[in-house]
Amino acid sequence: MRKKAYTQGEIKKTKKIFATAVFLDYINKNGMLNSYVQPSYFKDELGIVDGNLFKKKMIRKGYIKNTKNKDSILTKKGRYFIEEHNDYIKFFEMAIPSMNICDYERIKRRAAESDSFEKIMISALIVKMKELKNNDDYDAVRQVNQEIGTIYSNIDKNSKSIYYYLTSLYFQVSGLEYYDTFIDYMQKIIDRNELLDRWEGIYIYYDTIHAISKLKDYINDEVVDKVFENNPISMNLCKRDTFIRLIEDIKKDIYIYEDKKWQEIFHNAYIDMIDIADNMSIK
């Protein structure tokens, strides 16, 4: 087992290794570093303010060398570094807004040495998802479910993948983005007309539709029941029977042609929710 302790000094070291690995990977793939235009993620995600100064640092450390035609290439030491920290590069390429490299490293330290990147990443995402649910950040929960589904799909565990894709869909069509608006209505901060005016539809991501259509043979009543049982939410514009009808349209590859129909279904559910709210009060 890897050690569990994760001190502030080790957090700083993790970020430094992450920045170095991703930077070296960039040089390995691109050769040159533009002196005037550099990727925004150098500064925003890696903390590299000046790419050219950082490159000089990598040269001094023996990770990079310049060629006669002014290209930059990795040395044997540099190639070994990115091979050793290839999981950090994979993590960066996943580009998950709700997670940082330290979230991943914390879970990695609790994992067995033999655990794959995918297994560690799934564990890290599940931990992050619990945190996001506690914070009611359901858009991020939707995205994390999509990411887990993709990882399982990439390692051919489709029966697990479909659960997470369907859960991502579940949060997309729940209407939870309107929850605060309904609270305002029930507290009489806004009136019925304003509540009706705030309807902007339900957006379903194409990646989710495509993934579910691709894995349609793995969908059954049991997995749908599991989605609803494991994810109780305070409001839902898409009840189980409607959800099943939606899945059927996605399986038939006709949802994208029936968006107007489904927006009407969701809008009617929104209006029904207003009627329910009229019979409730917040003290």
N, C-alpha and C positions, 0 to 999 in steps of 0.2 A: 504493500500500500504506500502511496505517496504521503509525505508529511502533510498534516492538516494546518499547521500554523501558517499565517499569512500576514507578515508584519508590514508596516508602512514602508520600510526599506525594500522589502521584496515587491511591494506594489510598484514602487518607483522603478525597480529593476525590470519588472514585467513590461511596463510601458516603454522602457528603453529598448528592450529586446524586440518588442512588437514593432516599434518605429524602424529599427535597423532592418528587420526581416522584410518588411513591406517595401522599404526604400530600395534594398538590394534587389528584391524581386522586380521592382520597376526598372532599375538599371539593366537587369538581366534580359528583360523583355524589350526594352526600348533602345538601349545602347547609349543614347545621348540624353542630356538634361538641358532643356531650353533655358537659357539665362534670363529670359524675360517673362515667359509664360510657364508656370509650373502648376501641377494639379492642386486644386484648392484643399484636397484632403491632407496634403503634406502638413499644413498648418492646423487645419480644423480637427483632424483625427489623430495625427501623429505628433503634433507639437513641434514640427520642423518649420521654423520661421524662414530660413534661407536654405534652399535646397543645395545651392552651390557650396556654401560653407559646410554643410553636412556631408556632401560628397568628398570634400577635401579631408574631412575627419575620417571618412571611411577609407580613403587612400592611405592616410597615415597609419591606420590600424591594419592595413594589409588586405582589406576586403575587395578593393577595386583598384584597377590600373587603367591608365589611358593608353590608347593605341596611337600609332603614327598618324592616322587620319582623324585624330581627335575624338574618336568614339571612346566610350567607357565600357569595360568588360569586367566581369567578376574574376577574381583570382580563385585558385583552388580553395583557399580559406573562405572566401566569400560564398562559393558554391556549397561548401560544406555547411556554412551557417544557415543558408536558406533551406537546405535539406533537413537539418536538425530541427528547424523551427517551421517546417512546412504547415503544421496545424495552425499556426498563427496567421499564415498567409491565407489558408482556407477560410479561417474565421473572418478575416478582413473582406474577402471576396463575397461572403454571404451578406454583408452590409445590413445588419440588423439594427435599426435605430434604438431599440429599447435595451440593447446589451452592449457592454464594452469588454475589452480583452480581459479585464480583471474578473468579471463575472465568469467568464469561461475558465480562467486559470484556477479560481477557487474550487470549482467542481473537479477540474482535472487533478488537483492535489488530493482529492478524496477517492479518486478512481484507481483501479488496478493498473499496473504498468502495461498490461496486455490489452487494455480497453482501446478500442478504435476511436478516431476523432469523431465519427458519427455517433457512437454511443455516448461519449462524453458530452457532445453538443446537445443531444436530445435531453440528457439529464439537466444540463444547464438551462435549456429553454423551458423545461417543465418547472424548475425552481423559479425562474423569472416570471413564468405565467401566473404562478400562485401569488407572487408579489404584485403583479399588475392587476389581478382580480381584486385583491385587497384594497387597491387604490382606485378601483372602478375605472381603470383605463382599458375599456373594452375594444377600442380600435387597435391598441397594441396587442391585446389578447388575440384578436382576429389574426393579426399578422404573425404572431408566434405560432399559432396553430397551423397556419399555412406553411411556415418554415419547417415545422416538425414533419408535416405531411410530405414535403419535398425531400427531406433527408431520408425518411423511410422508403419513399418511392425510388430514390437513387440507389438504395441497397436492396431493392426488390422485395421489400416487406409491404406489399400492397394492401393486405388485409388490415394492417395497422395504419398505413398511409391514408386510406379512405376515411377512417374515423376522424382524423385531424383535418382533412379537407372539408368534410361535412360540418365539422364544428366551426371552421372558419366561415363557411357559408351561413351557418346558424346565427353567428354574431352579426354578419353583414345584413341579414334580413330581419333582425330582431326589432330594429327601430330604436335601439338604446340611445342613439344620438339625440333623440327627442325627449329623453327622460327629464332633463332639467326644465325643458319647456313645459312639460305637463305639470311639473311641480309648481312652476310659476302660475299656471292656470288654476291649479287647485288652491293655491294661496291667494288667489284673486289679484295677482300682480299684473296679469294680462287677461283680456276677455276672450270669449270664444272665437270671435272674428280674427283676432290677432293670432290665436293658436292655429286656426285654419290657414292663415296666410304664411305661417312659418313652415308649412309642408314643402319640402324640396325633393321628395322622392326617396327611393331606396337605390343605392348604387351597389352592384355586384361586380367584383373584379373578374376580368376575363381569365386571369390565371387560374382562379378557383373553378370557374365553369369548365375550362379546358381540362383541368386535372380530374375533376369528377367524371366528366364524359369519358375520359381515357380509362378510368378505373371502374366504370359502371357495373362490371360483372361482380365486383366485390361488395356491392351495396345490398343490404337485406334489412328486414325489420329490426333485427337485433342491434345492428350498429346504429340505426336511427334512434331507437329507444335509448341506447347508451348516450348518444349526444344530448338528448333532452334530460336524462336522469343526472348526468354528471355536470350539467351546466345550468342550474336553476338561476333565473334572472327575474328582475322586478317588473319588467314589461316585455311583451313579445308580440309583434305585429304579424308573426307567421307561426300559427299553431301547427301542431304535428301533422294534421291532415293536409293543410295547405303546403307545408314543407315537403311532404311526400309528392304532392302534385308538381311542385316546383322541380324536385329532383327528376321526376319522370320526363318533364320537358327538357331538362338539361341532358338526360340520357339519350333522348331522341334527337339531340342537336338542334332543337327548335327554339330554345329560350331566347337566343339572340335575335330571333325574328319575331318574338312575342313579347318584347319588352313593354310595349304600350299596354298590353293586356295585364301584365304583372304589376305595372305601376298603378293601374286602376284597382287591382286586388289589394295592394298594399295601402293605397289611399283610403279605400273603404274600411280597411282594418284600423287605420288611423282615426277615422271618423267614429267607428265603433268604440275605440279607446276613449274618445272624448265623452261619449255617453256614459261609459263606465266611470270616468273621472267625475262626472256630474253627480254621481251617487256616492261619492267619497268626499271626505273632508280632512283637512290637516289642522290639527290643534296646535 
